[in-house]
Amino acid sequence: MFLEPIDFARMYREHKAATDFKGKTSSDWDEKSRDMAASVINSPYVNDFISRMEITGDEVVLDIGCGPGTLAIPLAKQVKEVIAIDFSAQMLAELEAYAAREGVTNIKTYHIGWEDDWSILPPVDIAVASRSVEVKDIDTALSKMSTHARKACYVTYKAGGSFVDMDILDFIGKKIIGKPDFWYIPVLLYQYGYLPRIDYIATQRGSLRYANEEEFVESLIWSLGGLDETQVAKAREYYQLFILSNERNPKPFTWAFIGWETTK
């Protein structure tokens, strides 16, 4: 195979270690859980994701990094059962509250993440990872996911290498090393012998969610891991010049949707 001489798994690990977008801890997501639940539930993205899946209604689906149930609850209404896992206990609590409100009873939750032992999980037909493949070792994650799902896997991964609009970064003078782009995933899958399908989902809003200047600055700090005093001042200036006047809004995200059958 012409790609064999290139170690894409190692390239990803090195790129991931160098990026300014560092992974969040379970405690970080615990604190973010309520705000996230309010902002992502019932978003158009959910229908876009599910519409690209091949499901008959009899499947057991594993939702990895399920968050507050963004995908798990709508999926549970269309399949036999959903196994929802997350390393944030508060995210699972939000999911369970959401399920209770919706009268959904065919979801089992497990407080585990990508790097934990999955042997306690029941067999599944399909595995999904919706915007949750922020792992240090993508090679191991994809192999683990593919092995656990009998029929197919579906993931979404941010296209473009940055969780923050580059126009904002340029204005505030923040230079970054972007995150690994989504192309690592289909290339690695191809090396494994899979034939992944790629599509794209454009969201209406970026990762920055705010009702005022403080939320704008706090969201930047959350995404970037910190700003110095000059960058904070420039961020406030950007908000006043462009956001408050609706003259310029952060560009929407584009998510790469990647699906592959696990039966070669």
C-alpha positions in Angstrom: 0.0 0.0 0.0 1.4 3.4 -1.0 0.7 4.9 2.5 2.5 2.2 4.5 5.8 4.1 4.7 4.1 7.0 6.5 3.4 6.6 10.2 0.2 8.7 10.4 -0.5 7.5 14.0 2.8 8.9 15.2 2.3 12.1 13.3 -1.1 12.6 14.9 0.3 12.0 18.4 3.1 14.5 17.9 0.7 17.1 16.4 -1.8 16.6 19.2 0.9 17.1 21.9 2.0 20.3 20.2 -1.4 22.0 19.7 -2.6 24.9 21.8 -6.0 23.2 22.1 -5.3 20.8 25.0 -7.8 18.2 26.1 -10.1 19.0 29.0 -10.4 17.0 32.2 -13.5 15.3 33.5 -13.7 18.1 36.1 -13.6 20.7 33.3 -16.6 19.0 31.6 -18.4 18.6 34.9 -18.4 22.3 35.3 -19.4 22.9 31.7 -22.2 20.3 31.7 -25.2 22.4 32.5 -24.3 25.2 30.0 -23.5 22.7 27.4 -26.8 20.8 27.9 -28.8 24.0 27.3 -26.9 24.9 24.2 -26.7 21.7 22.2 -29.9 19.8 22.9 -32.3 19.8 19.9 -29.8 21.4 17.6 -30.1 20.9 13.8 -26.7 19.1 14.0 -28.4 16.1 15.6 -30.7 15.4 12.7 -27.9 16.0 10.3 -25.8 13.3 12.1 -28.5 10.7 12.5 -29.7 11.1 8.9 -26.3 10.0 7.7 -26.4 6.8 9.8 -27.6 3.5 8.3 -30.0 2.2 11.0 -33.0 -0.2 10.9 -34.3 0.2 14.4 -33.1 -3.1 15.8 -29.5 -1.9 16.7 -27.8 -1.5 20.0 -25.7 1.7 19.7 -22.7 2.8 21.7 -22.4 6.6 22.2 -18.8 7.4 23.2 -18.4 10.7 25.0 -22.2 11.1 25.0 -22.2 14.4 26.9 -25.6 15.5 28.1 -27.4 13.2 25.7 -27.3 15.4 22.6 -27.3 12.4 20.3 -28.2 9.6 22.7 -31.7 10.6 23.5 -32.9 11.2 19.8 -31.1 8.0 18.8 -32.8 6.0 21.6 -36.1 6.9 20.1 -35.1 5.2 16.8 -33.0 2.1 17.9 -33.4 -0.8 20.3 -31.0 0.5 22.9 -28.3 3.1 23.5 -25.2 2.4 25.7 -24.0 5.9 26.7 -20.5 6.4 28.1 -18.7 9.5 29.3 -15.9 10.3 31.7 -17.8 13.2 33.1 -20.3 12.2 35.9 -22.2 15.5 35.6 -22.7 15.0 31.8 -24.2 11.6 32.6 -26.5 13.2 35.2 -27.6 15.8 32.6 -28.3 12.9 30.2 -30.4 11.0 32.7 -32.4 14.1 33.5 -33.0 14.7 29.8 -34.1 11.1 29.3 -36.5 11.4 32.2 -38.1 14.5 30.7 -38.4 12.7 27.3 -39.7 9.5 28.8 -36.8 7.5 27.3 -36.0 4.3 29.2 -33.8 2.3 26.8 -30.5 4.0 27.7 -27.8 2.5 29.9 -25.1 4.8 31.2 -21.5 4.0 32.2 -19.0 6.4 33.8 -16.0 5.5 31.6 -14.1 7.2 28.8 -11.9 6.3 25.8 -8.9 5.1 27.8 -10.9 2.9 30.3 -11.6 -0.8 30.1 -14.6 -1.4 27.9 -14.9 -5.1 28.8 -17.9 -4.3 31.1 -19.9 -2.9 28.1 -22.4 -5.2 26.3 -21.9 -6.0 22.6 -23.1 -3.3 20.2 -24.0 -3.1 16.6 -23.0 0.5 16.0 -20.5 2.9 17.7 -20.8 6.7 17.4 -18.5 9.4 18.6 -20.1 12.8 18.0 -17.6 15.6 18.4 -15.9 13.6 21.1 -12.7 12.1 19.6 -10.3 14.6 21.3 -7.9 11.8 22.2 -4.1 11.7 22.5 -3.9 8.5 20.5 -6.3 8.4 17.6 -4.9 5.1 16.3 -5.9 3.3 19.5 -9.3 5.0 19.7 -10.3 4.1 16.2 -9.1 0.5 16.7 -11.0 0.2 20.0 -14.2 1.6 18.4 -14.0 -0.6 15.3 -13.4 -3.7 17.3 -16.4 -3.1 19.6 -19.0 -2.4 16.9 -20.3 -5.3 14.9 -21.7 -3.4 12.0 -20.5 0.2 11.7 -18.9 3.3 13.2 -19.7 7.0 12.8 -17.6 9.9 14.1 -17.6 13.7 13.6 -14.4 15.6 13.9 -13.7 19.4 13.6 -12.5 20.4 10.1 -9.9 23.2 10.0 -7.7 22.7 13.0 -9.1 25.5 15.2 -12.0 25.8 17.6 -11.8 29.6 17.4 -12.4 31.7 14.3 -9.1 32.7 12.9 -10.3 36.3 12.3 -10.6 36.6 16.1 -7.2 35.1 16.8 -5.6 37.4 14.3 -7.3 40.5 15.8 -6.3 39.7 19.4 -2.8 38.7 18.4 -3.0 35.1 19.5 -0.7 32.8 17.5 -1.6 29.1 17.8 -0.6 25.6 16.7 -3.9 24.2 15.4 -5.2 20.8 16.3 -4.8 17.8 14.1 -7.3 18.0 11.2 -9.8 15.3 10.5 -7.9 13.8 7.6 -5.9 11.6 9.9 -9.0 9.6 10.6 -9.9 8.4 7.0 -6.3 7.9 6.2 -5.7 5.6 9.2 -9.0 3.8 8.5 -7.9 3.2 4.9 -4.6 1.8 6.2 -6.6 -0.6 8.4 -8.4 -1.9 5.3 -11.7 0.1 5.8 -13.3 2.2 3.1 -14.5 5.3 5.1 -17.2 7.6 3.7 -16.8 11.3 4.3 -19.5 14.0 4.5 -19.7 17.4 6.1 -22.0 19.0 8.6 -22.0 22.8 9.0 -23.3 24.1 12.3 -25.0 27.5 12.6 -22.7 28.7 15.4 -19.2 28.1 16.5 -17.9 27.0 19.8 -18.2 30.5 21.2 -21.5 30.9 23.1 -22.2 34.1 24.9 -24.8 36.6 25.8 -22.4 39.4 26.7 -18.8 40.6 26.6 -17.8 38.6 29.7 -19.1 35.3 28.2 -17.3 36.1 25.0 -14.0 36.5 26.7 -14.5 33.5 29.1 -15.4 31.3 26.1 -12.2 32.3 24.3 -10.2 31.5 27.5 -11.9 28.1 27.8 -11.1 27.2 24.2 -7.5 28.5 24.2 -6.5 27.6 27.7 -5.7 31.2 28.6 -5.1 34.8 27.3 -2.7 37.4 28.5 -3.9 40.9 29.5 -3.3 42.5 26.1 -5.2 39.6 24.4 -8.1 40.0 26.8 -8.2 43.7 26.1 -8.2 43.1 22.3 -10.9 40.4 22.8 -13.1 43.0 24.5 -12.4 45.5 21.7 -13.4 42.8 19.1 -16.6 42.2 20.9 -17.5 45.9 21.0 -16.5 46.5 17.4 -17.9 43.5 15.7 -20.0 41.2 17.9 -22.2 43.8 19.6 -23.0 45.5 16.3 -23.6 42.2 14.6 -21.2 43.3 12.0 -19.1 40.2 12.2 -20.0 36.9 13.8 -17.6 34.0 14.3 -17.7 31.6 11.4 -19.8 28.4 11.8 -18.0 25.1 12.4 -17.7 22.5 9.8 -17.7 18.9 11.1 -16.3 16.1 9.0 -18.7 13.1 9.3 -16.8 9.9 8.8 -18.5 6.5 8.6 -17.2 3.0 8.0 -18.5 -0.6 8.1 -16.6 -2.8 10.5 -17.4 -6.0 8.6 -14.6 -5.9 6.0 
